[in-house]
Amino acid sequence: MEPSAWGNRTTVTEFILLGLTENIRLQPILFVVFLVAYLITVGGNLSILAAIFVEPKLHTPMYYFLGNLSLLDIGCITVTVPPMLACLLAHQCRVPYAACISQLFFFHLLAGVDCHLLTAMAYDRYLAICQPLTYSTRMSREVQGALVGICCTISFINALTHTVAISVLDFCGPNVINHFYCDLPPLFQLSCSSIHLNGKLLFVGATFMGVFPMILISVSYAHVTAAVLQIRSAEGRKKAFSTCGSHLTVVCIFYETGLFSYMRLGSASVSDKDKGIGILNTILSPMLNPVIYSLRNPDVQGALKRVLMGKRPPE
């Protein structure tokens, strides 16, 4: 809307999410698929948490961070998928303005903590492999708690900044969002006021929440790789790489999809490709994390078997 027409504008009080498809026949199928995906994700991550809790071998910094990652994955998928399932059941999705802004805040809060927690996990692997003699003191419980606290603080500031910045925009025209959850780029397209500042904030946020952590992770693993290659035993090298391979896989999935979503504001409209990236970010990544971390880890596999069979861990 042009500035000259602002005097006649009506304020948007709700948004309409188009969701993944407007095909009525496909919606029940999608409901079943994503309900199963949600239950698998929550169940898988709760199983990881239970395994870490009951298995003494897993009471280490690496699994402390993994437990927090599982909590975040449950939170991230719960923010987006249950509302989407309700919309699929109702065959329409009208979201009040306040609910949309709240979903945006919590999604960016949880996803932001995820970003920095993955960085903390890379730092943990660096200390464990490159500085083993001082690892226990440099990664004490106090340090672990401080790292998680820093991750939460940075993410809270980032999420609050974006939420406040978008809440002051005027929405006075179309209210249809071509997505299955409320996010920044689709909302920018509906604003009838300037989003210049918001675009700059998003770029800065993506740099601090994505680029800088990725650089730190890369530097950590460069040191880890150099240290592992100096291990003479092939078995030792294999074991060292296996503890890092799962983390690197999760990092690649998370950061590639995240950076693709938030570093392309020049796009004129949200496409099906953006929705696919959204599915990877909000559903597939949290669902795969328990599988990735337990697939090649005998300690986690053993703990999961004991949890599922109701057995006590060995003394």
C-alpha positions in Angstrom: 0.0 0.0 0.0 1.2 3.5 -0.9 1.9 6.0 1.9 -0.9 8.2 0.5 -3.4 5.5 1.2 -2.5 4.9 4.8 -5.3 7.0 6.1 -7.9 4.6 4.8 -6.1 1.4 5.9 -7.6 -1.3 8.1 -5.4 -3.0 10.7 -4.9 -6.7 10.2 -6.0 -8.6 13.3 -5.4 -12.1 12.0 -3.4 -14.0 9.3 -4.5 -16.8 7.1 -1.9 -19.5 6.6 -2.2 -21.4 3.3 -0.3 -24.3 4.7 1.5 -27.0 2.7 -1.4 -27.5 0.2 -4.9 -26.3 -0.5 -5.9 -29.7 -1.9 -8.6 -31.0 0.4 -7.9 -34.6 -0.6 -4.2 -34.3 0.4 -4.8 -32.7 3.7 -5.8 -35.9 5.6 -2.8 -37.7 4.3 -0.5 -34.9 5.3 -2.2 -34.8 8.7 -1.3 -38.5 9.3 2.2 -38.1 7.9 3.1 -35.1 10.1 1.3 -36.5 13.2 3.5 -39.6 12.9 6.6 -37.5 12.3 5.7 -35.4 15.4 5.2 -38.5 17.6 8.4 -40.1 16.4 10.4 -36.9 17.0 9.0 -36.3 20.5 9.3 -40.0 21.4 12.9 -40.3 20.0 14.1 -37.2 21.8 12.5 -38.3 25.1 14.1 -41.7 24.7 17.5 -39.9 24.3 16.8 -37.9 27.5 15.8 -41.0 29.4 18.9 -42.9 28.2 21.2 -40.0 29.3 19.4 -39.8 32.7 19.6 -43.5 33.6 23.0 -44.4 32.1 26.0 -43.4 34.2 28.3 -43.7 31.2 26.4 -40.9 29.6 26.8 -38.4 32.5 29.5 -36.5 30.6 29.6 -32.9 29.1 28.9 -34.2 25.5 25.7 -35.9 26.6 24.7 -33.0 28.8 24.7 -30.8 25.7 22.9 -33.6 23.7 20.2 -33.7 26.3 19.7 -30.0 26.0 19.6 -30.4 22.2 16.9 -33.0 22.5 14.8 -30.6 24.7 15.2 -27.9 22.1 14.2 -30.3 19.3 11.0 -31.1 21.1 10.3 -27.4 21.7 11.0 -26.4 18.1 8.7 -29.0 16.5 6.0 -28.4 19.1 5.9 -24.7 18.3 5.2 -25.4 14.6 3.6 -28.8 14.0 0.6 -29.0 16.4 -0.8 -25.7 15.1 -0.3 -27.0 11.5 -2.1 -30.3 12.4 -5.0 -28.3 13.8 -5.2 -26.3 10.5 -5.1 -29.5 8.4 -8.0 -30.9 10.5 -10.1 -27.7 10.1 -9.2 -27.3 6.4 -8.4 -23.6 7.1 -5.9 -21.7 9.2 -6.8 -18.4 10.7 -4.1 -17.2 13.2 -4.7 -14.2 15.5 -2.0 -11.5 15.2 -0.8 -12.1 18.7 -0.5 -15.9 18.2 1.4 -15.4 15.0 3.9 -13.0 16.7 4.2 -15.4 19.7 4.9 -18.4 17.4 7.6 -16.4 15.6 9.3 -15.4 18.9 9.4 -18.9 20.4 10.6 -20.5 17.1 13.5 -18.0 16.8 14.3 -18.4 20.5 14.5 -22.2 20.4 16.2 -22.3 17.0 18.7 -19.7 18.1 19.7 -21.7 21.2 20.1 -24.7 18.9 22.5 -22.8 16.8 24.8 -21.8 19.6 24.4 -25.1 21.4 25.9 -26.9 18.4 28.8 -24.5 18.7 29.3 -25.4 22.3 29.2 -29.1 21.4 32.0 -28.5 18.8 34.0 -26.7 21.5 33.5 -29.7 23.8 34.8 -32.1 21.2 37.8 -29.8 20.6 38.7 -29.8 24.3 38.1 -33.6 24.7 40.4 -34.5 21.7 42.9 -31.6 21.6 43.2 -30.8 25.3 42.5 -34.1 27.1 44.6 -33.4 30.1 42.7 -30.2 31.1 39.3 -31.3 29.7 37.7 -32.1 33.1 38.6 -28.7 34.6 37.9 -26.6 31.5 34.6 -28.4 30.9 33.3 -28.5 34.5 29.6 -28.5 35.4 29.9 -24.8 36.0 31.3 -24.2 32.6 28.6 -26.4 31.0 25.9 -24.4 32.7 27.5 -21.1 31.8 27.7 -22.1 28.1 24.1 -23.1 28.0 23.2 -19.9 29.8 25.1 -17.8 27.2 23.4 -19.7 24.4 20.0 -18.9 25.8 20.8 -15.2 26.5 22.1 -14.5 23.0 19.1 -16.3 21.4 16.6 -14.5 23.7 18.1 -11.1 22.7 18.0 -12.0 19.0 14.4 -13.4 19.1 13.1 -10.4 21.1 14.8 -7.9 18.7 13.1 -9.5 15.7 9.8 -9.8 17.5 9.7 -6.1 18.6 10.9 -4.9 15.2 8.1 -6.8 13.3 5.5 -5.9 15.8 5.9 -2.2 15.0 5.3 -2.7 11.3 1.9 -1.8 9.7 -0.1 -4.7 8.3 -3.0 -3.1 6.5 -3.4 -5.0 3.2 -3.4 -8.7 2.4 -3.2 -11.1 5.3 -2.6 -14.4 3.5 0.8 -16.1 4.4 2.0 -18.7 1.9 3.5 -20.9 4.5 2.6 -23.3 7.3 3.9 -21.2 10.2 4.5 -17.6 10.9 8.1 -16.5 10.1 9.9 -13.3 9.2 10.3 -13.4 5.4 6.6 -14.2 4.7 5.5 -11.5 7.1 7.8 -8.9 5.5 6.0 -9.4 2.3 2.7 -8.5 3.8 3.9 -5.3 5.5 2.7 -2.0 4.1 5.5 0.0 5.8 9.2 -0.1 5.2 11.1 -3.3 6.1 14.5 -1.8 5.4 15.5 -1.9 9.1 14.0 -5.4 9.5 16.0 -6.7 6.6 19.3 -5.3 8.1 18.4 -6.7 11.5 17.7 -10.1 9.9 21.0 -10.0 8.1 22.9 -9.1 11.2 21.0 -11.8 13.2 21.8 -14.4 10.6 25.4 -13.4 10.8 25.6 -13.7 14.6 23.4 -16.7 14.8 24.6 -18.6 11.8 27.8 -17.4 10.2 29.9 -16.8 13.3 28.9 -20.1 15.0 29.7 -21.9 11.7 33.2 -20.3 11.6 33.8 -21.4 15.3 32.6 -24.9 14.5 34.9 -25.1 11.4 37.9 -23.9 13.4 37.2 -26.4 16.2 37.0 -29.3 13.8 40.0 -28.2 11.9 42.0 -28.6 15.1 40.2 -31.8 15.9 41.0 -33.3 12.5 44.7 -32.3 12.8 44.8 -33.9 16.2 43.1 -37.1 15.1 45.4 -37.6 12.1 48.3 -37.7 14.5 46.8 -40.7 16.3 48.8 -43.7 15.2 46.2 -46.3 15.9 43.6 -46.8 13.1 41.1 -47.9 15.8 41.8 -44.7 17.8 41.3 -42.5 14.7 38.0 -44.3 13.9 36.7 -43.9 17.4 37.6 -40.2 17.5 36.0 -39.5 14.2 32.8 -41.4 15.1 32.2 -39.2 18.1 32.4 -36.1 15.8 30.7 -37.5 12.7 27.2 -37.4 14.2 27.6 -33.8 15.4 28.9 -32.7 12.0 26.0 -34.3 10.2 23.5 -32.5 12.4 25.4 -29.2 11.9 25.4 -29.5 8.1 21.6 -30.2 8.0 20.7 -27.4 10.5 22.9 -24.7 9.2 22.5 -25.3 5.4 18.7 -25.1 5.7 18.7 -22.2 8.1 21.1 -20.0 6.1 19.1 -20.8 2.9 15.9 -19.6 4.6 17.1 -16.4 6.1 19.8 -15.1 3.7 17.6 -14.7 0.6 15.4 -11.8 1.3 15.5 -10.7 -2.4 13.0 -13.4 -3.2 9.7 -11.9 -4.4 7.5 -14.6 -3.0 7.5 -17.7 -0.8 7.7 -20.8 -3.1 7.1 -24.5 -2.5 10.9 -24.8 -2.2 10.8 -22.5 0.8 8.1 -24.7 2.4 10.3 -27.7 1.7 13.2 -26.0 3.5 10.8 -25.2 6.3 9.9 -28.9 6.7 13.6 -29.7 6.8 14.2 -27.1 9.5 11.2 -27.7 11.7 10.4 -31.4 11.3 13.0 -33.5 9.6 16.1 -32.2 11.4 14.6 -32.7 14.9 13.3 -36.1 13.9 16.7 -37.3 12.5 18.8 -36.1 15.4 18.1 -39.0 17.8 18.7 -41.5 14.9 22.0 -39.8 13.9 23.3 -39.6 17.5 22.4 -43.2 18.4 23.2 -44.9 15.1 26.9 -45.3 15.6 27.1 -44.9 19.4 27.0 -48.3 21.3 26.7 -46.5 24.7 23.5 -44.7 23.6 22.2 -47.9 21.9 22.8 -49.9 25.0 21.2 -47.3 27.2 18.1 -47.0 24.9 17.7 -50.8 25.0 17.7 -50.8 28.8 15.2 -47.9 28.9 12.9 -49.6 26.5 13.1 -53.0 28.2 12.9 -51.5 31.7 16.3 -52.9 32.8 18.6 -51.2 35.3 22.0 -50.0 34.1 25.0 -52.2 35.3 26.6 -51.3 38.5 
